[in-house]
Amino acid sequence: MRPEPKPGSSAGEVSLPRLVAWKVLRSVAAGAFADVALEREFRRHGSRLGAADRALTMELTYGSIRQRRLLDHWLDYCGALPAQQQPPTLRWLLHLGLYQLLFAHRIPEAVAVSSSVDLAKAYGLGRLASVVNGLLRAVVRCRQRQEKPPLPPQATTRLAVQHSLPDWLADLLLHWLPEGEAVAFAGLTNQPPHLDLRVNRLRASVAEVQAAWAAVDQPLLPIAMAPQGLQLSRGVGAMARQPGYSTGQWSVQDRAAQLVTPLLQPQPGHVVVDLCAAPGGKTTHMAELMEDQGRIVAVDRSAARLRRLQRNARRLGLRSIQTRCADARTLPHLHGCADRVLLDAPCSGLGTLARHACARWRLSPVDITEMQVLQRQLLNEALRLVRPGGRLVYSTCTVHPAENQAQIESLLNRHPHWRPCLLPEALRRLCGHSTQLRLWPQRHGCDGFFAVALEPVT
């Protein structure tokens, strides 16, 4: 549920959550990542932003970013100037007010309008306060008449506007999926995703974690497709304050990602190389499956992200993980040494758009083409690391066939002495494919994901 505005707010009083959200929207427009900009503002304001205020700030920020195109469509319809011609600072403030009117239904319309006008007056847009007031009130009148701006007739543009996507992505979805499924997928990109936990079986059982959370009135729901997974039934505060976090009983990991590591079939005593490993959700999952016996070499180019992986491994009580800051495209010293190799490749992330509000606006078809070149290079090197009788798993969090099926088809054509492994029967039934795990949000209720296990032909 969306938090309500703080009670007792009077006219003319600037709302700190809305001010922070507005500042973050401006930072994102200048190239910042939303989560980084939000965290910076939260640190700056400290205790002035309580848990409810932070939740409201996040809802307004992420929602306004996700819905950017539809909000612009309303501005075009109700404003004297098209959205693209509005001064940027005004445009982001109008987005903030519009989002509250159109989506934050527990916020009274009068509060959505007045708080936006107050921000304009207090922070350099006083001369435009009447524009803010007039445009937002025009939207209120439209809603009272149940009037909406007409959508474009062409299918691609209609989907893109209605669900706030770039045209190129809407076009791809309609090419890959029947229109009804494309609409369902697009709609889910604008819904806050559910949160899943993965129980660390070396520290606790699923039942023990459920009992600990139930004791604080937070039921956790079992996940049929992920035996060690539990779903939060409602939102919580800081995860680090929840039962079992400090003792390493669980990690946050989507159910789709929890299906990838078991495909590798890592065993105690194995040598495993995890390429592009940070932040380490699958790395630590491997260590848990191996009973923390063996050696896992976690390779990543980011030293900062590897430090985060190390901290998480310590929290989970895992000692078998070694980190190496390196370019995973050139690892000659590891050739032929690994029983198992996991390549969770950098990708377009089209399967996780709901988790990354900015991604759809930062990504372009050129980026995806360049990503495919990198994926091919990483795959070529990953094959060289596997010793005879070993196994490689390639995974992504995208649904783009060029990054998934096409990469594997090309790899097998270049390396005919490799073959795909059969999926476990339960996963074959789940996704309808014998060797490739293909998960879609609108079909499987999880992040969009792809994974395939490969082995050398003996």
N, C-alpha and C positions, 0 to 999 in steps of 0.2 A: 504494500500500500504506500502511496506517496505521502510524505509528511505534510501536515498542514502548516500554513504560515504561523509564525509565533503569535500567540494571543496578545492582544493589547497593543499591537502596532498601530500608531496613529498616522493620520495623513501628514505628509511631509517628512516622516522619519524614513531614512534610507535603510533598506534591508541589506544586511551584510551578506547573506547567502547570494542574493541577486547581484550585488556589486561584484562579488568574487566570480560568479559565473560569467558576468559580462566581461570582466578582465581576462578570463581564460579564453573566451570566444575570440577576443581580439588577439591574444597571443597565438592561438591556433591559426587564425587567418594570416599571421605573420610567419608561420612555419613551425611553431612549437607543437609538441605532442601533448594531447589533452591531459593524459594522466600525469605527465611530468609537470606541466603548468599547474594542475590542481594541487599536486603534492607540495609544490613550492608555496602556493597561497595558503594551504593548510598549515604549513610550518610557520609561515609569517604571522598568521592570526592566532595560532595556538588555541588557548582555552576560550577565546572569544567566540569560536565556532564549536558548539557542542555537537553531540552525535546527531541530533535531529537536523541541525543547521547544515552539517556536512552532507547528510543524506539528501537534503533539498538541493544543495549546491550541485552535487553530482548528478541528480536527476535533471536539473535544468541545463547543466552544461552538456552532458552526453546526449540528452534528448534533442536539444537545439542543434547540435552538430549532426546527429543522424538525420534529422528531418529538414536539413538545410534547403533542399530543393523544393519541397512542398511549401515551406515557409516563404520562400521567394515567390512561389506561384501565387500565394495569397497577397503578398506585397504588390505584385504586378496587377492583381485584380482590384485591390482596394486603394492603392496609392496613386498619387499624382505622377510620380516618377517610377519607372521600372526598378526592380530591386538592384540590378547591376549598376544603375546610375545613382543610387543613393550613396551619400557619404558612408564609407565603411563602418565608422564608429556608430553611426545612426542605424545602419542596417543590422548590426549584431544586437543592438539594444532592442530593435523591433522584433528580431527573431526571438529574443528572450521573452518579450511580452506575448508574442503570438503563440509560442510553445505553451505557455501557461493557459491561454484561452482555448487552444485546440486539443491539448493532450493532458494537462495537469488538472484533472476534473475536480479535485478536492479543493483547489484554490479558487476562491470566489472571483468572478469576473472583475468586480470593482477593485479588488486587491491587485489583480494582474495588471490592470490599467494604471491605477494610481501609483503603484510601486515603480513602474517603468517611467512615468512622468517625473516622479521624485528623483530618480537616478539622472534623468536628462537635466533637470534643473541644478542638481548638486554637482555634477561632474562635466561641466563645459558645454552642454548642449541646451542651455536655457532658452536660446532663441528658437530651438526646434521642439521645445516641449509641447507646443500646440500641435505640431505635426504628429508627434507620438500619440498624444491624446486623441486626435481626430482619427487617425488611421486605426488604432486599436478599437475605438468605439464603433467605427464602421464595420469591423470584423464582428463585434458583439451583435450589431444589428443584423448582419448577414446570418449569424447563427440563430438568432431569434426567429428569423424568417425561414430557417432551415435551407438557406441558400449557400451554395458552394461555388467556387470558380469552376467553370467547365474544364474538363480534362481534354487533352489533345485527342483527336480521333485515331491517330496512327498508333498501332499496338505498342511499339517500342517506346515512343515518347510518353504514351499514357502510363505504362508501367513505371517508367523512370520518374515521372512527376509524382504519381500517386504514392510511390514508396521511396522516394528520395534516393534515387540511384543515378549514376552517370549513364548517359545513353549507351555507351559501349558495353557496359555490364548488363543493362536491360536487354540489349540485342543478343548477347551471348546466352542469357538465361532462356530466352524464347527460342533460341536455336537448339539448346540442349534438352529442354523440357517441354511437355505440353503446357499450354497457357495457364491452366489452373494450378499446376505445380510451380510454374515460374512465379505466379502471384503469391503462392503460399511461401515459397523460399524468400521472396523479396520482403514480405510482411514480417517474417521472423528476424530479418536483419535489423529491424527497428524495435524489437522486444528485448528488454533486459534478460540475459540468459540465466538459466538456473545455475546453481553452484553445486558441484559434486565434490565429495571427498574420496580419497583412496586410503584405506586402512593399512597401516604398516603392520603386517602380520608378525613381524619380529618383536613388536612391542605390545600389541593388543589384538583381540579378536573383534570381528564386526559387532558381535553382541555387546562386548564391553564398551565400545565406543558409543553405540546406540544408547546404552544405559546411562553413560556419563552425560550425554547431551539431554536425555529425557529428564534427568535430575534437575536440570536448569530450564525445564519447560521448552525444550527445543527438539521436537521429534525429528529423527532422521529416517528417510525412507529407503528401503533396499532398492537396488538397481538390477533388474533381471539380466541385462547383458554384461554386467561387470560384477563378478562375485565379491570383490573386495571394495566395491563402491557403495557410497551412501549419498543420497540427495538431501540437501537442506530443504525443509518444507516452507521456510520463510526467511526473509532477510535477517541478518545479524549485524552486530557491530564489528569492531576490529577482530579479524580472525585470530590474531596472536593472543587474544584474551579468552578464547573459547576452550572448553575442557579438552585436555589431551594434547594441546598444541605444544606446550613447552616440554612435554615428555616424549614428543616425537611419535605419537600414536597414529597420526594421519597427515596427509598432504592434500592440498587442493589440486584436483586434476579432473578434467571433464571425462565422462564415461567413454567417449570415443578414443581419447588418448590412452585410456587404461587398457584398451584392446590391442594396442600395437606391440608392446614389449613381450607379451606371451607368445606372439608369433615367432619371436627369435628363439624361443625355447632355451634360454640360458640356464646352465646347470652349475651347481657348486663346483668350484675349482676351475671354471672356464676363464680364459683370457678374452675379454670383450673390449672392443673399441667402439666408442660412441662419438660419432662425428657431428659437429655443430650441436654440441650437447647442452649448452646453457639455454635456459636457467636450470635444467636438470631434472624435470619431472620424470622423464623416462629413464634417466640415469639411475636415480634412486629406486625406481620401480625394479630395474634389473637387479640392483644389489639386494633388494628384499627377496626377489624370486630366487636368487642364488644363495640365500641364507647368509649373505655377507661373507661368503667364502669364495675366493678367487681374486681376480684382478680386473678392474674396469678402468680403462684409460679414457677419460672424458676430454675431448679435443674441442676447442672453440677459439675464435680469433679475439674475443673480448675478455681481457683480464678481469674487468669489473664484474662481468656476468659470471665468470668462473668463481670469483670470490663469493658471489651469492650462492652458487651451487655448493661450495665448500661449507658455508654456514648452514645450509639446509641439511646437508649430509650429517654434519655434527649433531644437529637437533634430532635427527632420526636415528642417531647412534650407529651410523654406517662408516666402516673403516676401509672397505675394499676399493674405494674410489680414489683414483689419482687424476689430477687435472693437468692439462698441457695446453698452453696458449700457443696456437700454431694455425697455419693455413691448412685446412683439411684437404686441399687439392694436391698437396705435395708432402707426403709422409713416408719417404723411402725407408726410414729406419724401422717402420712398422710393417713393411711388406711381408706377407705370409706368416704373421705371428698370431693372428686372431682366430679363436674358435667361432666367435660371433662378432658381427659388425652391424651396428645400427646407424643408418643415415636418415635422420629426421631433417629433411632438406629445407633450406630457405625457400620460401614459396610466396605466392601472391596472397595467401591467407583468406581466400574467398569463402572458405568454410567457417571462418570465425569472425565475420564482419560484425555480428552482434556484440562481440566482446571488445572490439576496437573501433570506436565511433569515427575516428578520423580516416580510417584506412581507405574507404571507398573514394574519398576526395583526394587522397595523396597518390593513389595508384593509377597507372595508365597502361594501355596495351603494350607500349614500348618497354615498360618495366617488366611485364610478364615475359616478353620475348627475351630480354636480357637474363631474366631469372632462369629460363630454360637452358641457356648456355652454361650457367653456373651449375645447375643441377646435373647436366651431362658430365661436366668435368669432375664433380664430386663422385658421381657414380663410377666413373672410370677408375678413380683412385680407390674407392671403397672395395672394388673387386680384387684389387691387388693385395689388400690386407688379409683376405680370407685364406686360411690354410686349407689343404685338402680335407674334405669331410665337414667343412664349416658351413656357415649360413649367413646370409646378408638380408636385412630387412630395410626396405626403402619406404619412407612414409612422408606425407605432407598433410597440412591442414587446409588444402584447397580442393575445390571440386572441378578445376579446369582440366579437361582431358589431355591437353598438350603438356601439362606438368605431371600427369599421372600415367594413364594408359599408354599414351604415345611415348613417354620416356622409357617405359619398360619394353614396349615393342621394339623401339630403336636399339635398346641395350641388348636384347636377345638376338637381334639381327647382327649386331656387331660381335657378339660373343655367343655363338651357338652352343658352346660347351656348358652353358648355364641354363637352368630351367626353373620355372616357378614351382613353389610347393603348394600342396592342397591346403586350403583353409580348414580349420576344425568344422565339423558338421554344423554346429550351432551357428557359426558365423556364415556358413554357406546359406543356411536357411534365412538368416537375418538380411543379408545383402543381395542374395540371388546370384552370386558369382562363385565359381569354384576355387579361384586362386587369388583374386584381388578383393580386398576389403574396400568397398565403396560406400561411404555413409553420407547421407544427406539430412540436413536439419528437418525438412518437412516430411521426410519418410521415417526417420529413426529417432527423432527427438533428442538429437545431440549435435555437436559441432560437425560440420562437413569434414570428412577425413578420407584419406586413401592410404593403404598399406599393402605391401606384397612381400612375401619371403621368397628368396632365391637361393639355390644351392648349385654347386658345380656338379656336372654329370660325371659319374665315376665309371 
